[in-house]
Amino acid sequence: MEAFDLERWAIPGLAICASALVSWWYRHTRGWHSWPVVWKTIVGSLVVARAIFVLQNASQYAADPLSIIDLGDGGFSDTGGILAAFVLGAHLTARIGTPRRPVLAAILAGAVVGLVGAVATLNFGPPSTPVPLVEIRRLNGTPVQLRTLAGKPMVVNLWATWCPPCRREMPALEEAQRRHPDISFVFVNQGEDVATIQAFMAQQKLELDNVFTDRAREVGRRTGSFAMPTTLFYGNDGRLFLRHVGELDRHGLDSRLEMLARASGLKR
């Protein structure tokens, strides 16, 4: 089991604190005691979010069932957790008789803090950060440290099979990988299992090198990349040169690869 990572849990922790603060404010200004419902909603939504994530990746967890309780892998379904929070909040307030306003306000406060934290990490994080120290896995299950793939200019594409823009940009990335052997292209799938990835590649007839799984979406978290697709361009010094959020067509990709090549001293 991984050691506790303060950075990974900082934003969720602040979101929970925001919910608690709003609940406390309503208690002391209006006399509405909503915290019992709020904390049960938080715990319940986390359980649901974890359960959905485990079911989505059942084939990988089946090989090591005890890893299901290893919350250190960061594996939660964000959408499932948010929906569960509102459903549980509504159910518990009706059942216990607690006013819905403070519960809803506490849930919204937590959601807003989480969203603002994610955006702040994306837009105001330190520039020129190095390739993160994070483990990813090849499709055959072999673990690899992402940083060991650096050493020359590197393009890291964060994607998922359910993401339409990710699917549309894959042919351009596949072609670029063939045309630029002096640049390392790394495709890190976020949150999906090997069978899903392989089925997608076979269906689309994609021939990509360096395809990896990141079941816990750790690369996205460590780089502040919460939207997909996100493409990260690293120089030959292993530091972030450029980040692009959204779909890349061939022209947009080529222009960014040219900038990366010039900055890295590659001859064209």
Secondary structure as UniProt FT lines:
FT   HELIX           6..30
FT   HELIX           35..56
FT   HELIX           58..62
FT   HELIX           65..69
FT   HELIX           71..73
FT   HELIX           78..96
FT   HELIX           100..124
FT   STRAND          135..138
FT   TURN            139..140
FT   STRAND          143..145
FT   HELIX           146..149
FT   STRAND          154..159
FT   TURN            161..162
FT   HELIX           164..179
FT   TURN            181..182
FT   STRAND          184..190
FT   HELIX           194..204
FT   STRAND          211..214
FT   TURN            215..216
FT   HELIX           218..222
FT   TURN            223..224
FT   STRAND          230..234
FT   TURN            236..237
FT   STRAND          239..245
FT   HELIX           250..264
//
